Amino acid sequence: MSERIIVADLDEMSVRGACHVAEIIKRAVKERNKCMITLSGGNTPRKLYERLATEEFASRIPWESTYWFFGDERHIPPDHDGSNYKMASDSLLSNVPIPPGNIHRIMTEKPDPPSIAAQYELTIMKVFNLAPGELPVFDLMFLGIGADGHTASLFPHSEALQVTKRMATANNIPETEDWRITMTFPVINESKNILFLVAGEDKAEALRQVLEGQSNPEEFPAQLVRQKRGFQLWLIEKSAAASLTK
């Protein structure tokens, strides 16, 4: 099941998104005493993260029962301005009472990307108490879309699109030749809830192709987000929705 909501700007996106996130956390904690969340990076989710850290939301979320992961990360140190972890920490994680041991970042300060991905996979297995071959089921996964149709760090024509037996993989991006560590589509598609945040007119054509175009996942990898179960909410800023016909 999925729903698409067109919002006027990032402020409206942050309000709607924060309400949605708070409800998912409360429901998961009520049912299982914990909530497992994967964050995305980039500029689009920042306002939503900041909104969650305001008194309006921070006081009603059981932070001590939340566990935080990252869908992808650049191969850069955690204090680098381009780090997804740094952005999430500055805007949210360091501003609410989450136990430090509940935050599981990708150790991208280490030198070897494939080893970093393998270590993150072991971290996921340990926290979820998984047997070999089992996949984690996240309560909530944040995702976005790039102007080229990528999501997480699953880029067009990159090797990671073919990875089906791993939870995390190192991905060398063809255009820029830089390394990313990313969760894979098998993990993404096990999620109970996915929250897509899409903003900016530069995303309009890619979004149209992802949501309304013919199947072409090598060119538009976000088409491979096909949950087995659960709910998918799209919050789309109006300029990003400009090319949609439905």
C-alpha positions in Angstrom: 0.0 0.0 0.0 1.3 3.5 -0.8 0.2 7.1 -0.6 1.5 10.2 -2.3 1.1 13.7 -0.8 2.2 16.8 -2.6 3.4 19.4 -0.2 4.1 23.1 -0.7 7.6 23.2 0.7 10.1 21.6 3.0 8.4 23.1 6.1 5.1 21.3 5.3 7.1 18.2 4.4 8.8 18.3 7.8 5.6 18.7 9.7 3.8 15.9 7.9 6.8 13.7 8.0 7.5 14.2 11.7 3.9 13.3 12.6 4.2 10.1 10.5 7.5 9.1 12.0 6.3 9.8 15.6 3.3 7.5 15.0 5.4 4.7 13.6 7.8 4.9 16.5 5.1 4.9 19.1 3.3 2.0 17.4 6.4 -0.1 17.1 7.5 0.5 20.7 4.0 -0.4 22.0 4.0 -3.6 20.0 7.7 -4.8 20.4 9.3 -2.4 22.9 11.6 -1.0 20.2 11.7 0.7 16.8 14.4 0.1 14.2 15.0 3.1 11.8 17.2 3.7 8.8 18.0 7.3 8.0 18.8 8.8 4.6 21.2 11.7 3.9 21.3 14.7 1.6 19.6 18.1 2.2 16.0 17.1 1.8 15.4 15.3 5.2 17.3 17.9 7.3 14.3 20.0 8.2 12.3 16.9 9.2 15.1 15.7 11.4 15.3 19.1 13.0 11.5 19.1 13.5 11.7 15.7 15.4 14.2 17.3 17.8 11.8 20.2 18.7 10.0 20.0 22.0 6.7 19.4 20.2 7.9 16.0 19.1 10.9 15.2 21.2 8.8 15.0 24.4 6.3 12.5 22.9 8.8 10.0 21.4 10.3 7.2 23.5 13.8 7.8 22.3 15.4 5.2 24.6 13.6 2.5 22.6 14.7 3.6 19.2 17.7 2.2 17.2 19.2 4.1 14.3 21.0 3.0 11.2 22.1 4.6 7.9 20.9 3.5 4.5 24.1 4.7 2.8 27.2 6.8 3.4 30.1 8.3 1.4 33.6 6.9 2.0 34.6 9.9 4.1 35.2 10.5 7.8 32.2 11.1 10.1 33.1 14.7 10.8 33.2 15.6 7.0 30.5 18.1 5.9 29.3 15.6 3.3 28.7 12.8 5.9 25.1 11.6 6.2 25.9 10.7 9.8 27.2 14.2 10.6 24.0 15.8 9.1 21.7 13.4 11.0 23.7 13.9 14.2 23.8 17.7 14.0 20.1 18.0 13.2 18.6 15.2 15.3 20.6 12.4 17.0 22.7 14.6 19.3 19.7 16.7 20.3 17.4 14.0 21.7 18.1 11.4 24.5 19.0 8.4 22.3 21.4 6.1 24.1 24.7 6.3 22.2 24.8 2.5 21.9 21.5 2.7 19.9 23.1 4.6 17.0 24.9 2.5 14.5 26.8 4.5 11.9 28.8 3.1 9.0 32.5 3.2 9.8 33.6 5.1 6.7 36.8 6.5 8.2 38.3 3.0 7.6 40.3 2.5 4.4 38.7 -0.4 2.6 35.1 0.0 1.4 34.2 -3.7 0.9 35.5 -4.4 4.5 33.4 -1.5 5.8 30.3 -2.9 4.1 31.0 -6.4 5.5 31.4 -5.0 9.0 28.2 -3.0 8.8 26.4 -6.2 7.7 27.8 -7.9 10.9 26.5 -5.0 13.0 23.0 -5.3 11.5 23.1 -9.1 12.2 24.1 -8.6 15.8 21.6 -5.9 16.6 18.7 -7.8 15.0 20.0 -11.1 16.3 19.8 -12.6 12.8 20.8 -16.1 11.7 22.9 -16.5 8.6 20.7 -15.8 5.5 18.1 -13.9 7.4 17.3 -10.3 6.6 16.4 -7.5 9.0 12.9 -6.0 9.0 13.2 -2.2 9.7 10.1 -0.5 11.1 10.9 2.6 9.1 13.3 3.4 6.3 13.9 6.9 5.0 14.7 7.2 1.3 15.1 9.9 -1.3 15.5 10.1 -5.1 18.3 11.7 -7.0 18.0 13.6 -10.3 19.4 10.4 -12.0 16.8 8.1 -10.4 19.1 6.6 -7.7 18.0 5.9 -4.2 20.3 5.3 -1.2 23.6 4.8 -3.0 22.1 2.5 -5.6 23.1 4.4 -8.7 22.2 3.7 -12.4 24.2 1.0 -14.0 26.3 0.4 -10.8 27.2 -3.1 -9.6 25.2 -2.8 -6.4 22.0 -3.1 -8.4 22.8 -6.8 -8.9 23.6 -7.6 -5.3 20.9 -9.9 -3.9 22.7 -11.9 -1.2 24.1 -9.1 0.9 22.6 -6.6 3.3 25.2 -3.9 2.6 27.7 -3.5 -0.2 30.5 -1.2 -1.3 29.5 0.6 -4.5 31.8 2.4 -6.8 29.9 5.1 -8.6 30.7 5.1 -12.4 30.3 8.8 -13.0 32.4 10.1 -10.1 34.5 7.0 -9.3 34.0 7.5 -5.6 32.9 4.8 -3.2 29.7 4.6 -1.2 28.5 2.0 1.3 24.8 1.2 0.8 22.1 -1.1 2.0 20.8 -3.3 -0.8 17.4 -3.7 -2.3 16.6 -7.0 -0.5 16.9 -5.1 2.8 15.0 -2.1 1.6 12.1 -4.3 0.4 11.8 -6.0 3.8 10.9 -2.7 5.5 7.5 -2.3 7.2 7.4 1.4 6.3 9.2 3.4 3.8 9.1 7.2 3.8 10.2 8.8 0.5 11.1 12.5 0.7 11.5 14.2 -2.7 12.1 17.9 -3.3 13.4 20.1 -6.1 12.5 20.7 -9.7 15.7 18.8 -10.8 14.0 15.6 -9.5 10.8 16.0 -11.5 11.7 14.0 -14.6 13.3 11.2 -12.6 10.4 11.0 -10.3 8.0 10.7 -13.2 10.0 7.9 -14.6 10.2 6.1 -11.3 6.5 6.4 -10.5 4.9 6.4 -14.0 7.5 5.3 -16.5 8.1 1.9 -18.1 10.2 -0.5 -16.1 13.8 0.4 -16.6 15.6 -0.1 -13.2 19.1 0.0 -14.7 18.4 3.6 -15.6 16.1 4.5 -12.7 17.1 2.2 -9.8 14.4 3.6 -7.4 11.9 1.5 -9.4 13.4 -1.5 -7.6 11.9 -0.4 -4.3 9.1 -3.0 -4.1 8.2 -3.8 -0.5 7.0 -7.2 0.3 4.6 -5.8 2.9 3.7 -2.6 4.8 3.2 1.0 3.8 5.0 3.5 1.6 4.5 7.2 2.0 5.7 9.7 -0.6 6.0 13.3 0.5 6.7 15.2 -2.7 7.5 19.0 -2.8 5.4 20.6 -5.5 8.2 21.5 -7.9 9.4 17.8 -7.8 5.9 16.7 -8.6 5.6 19.0 -11.7 5.9 16.3 -14.3 3.6 13.7 -12.6 0.3 13.1 -14.5 -1.4 11.0 -11.8 
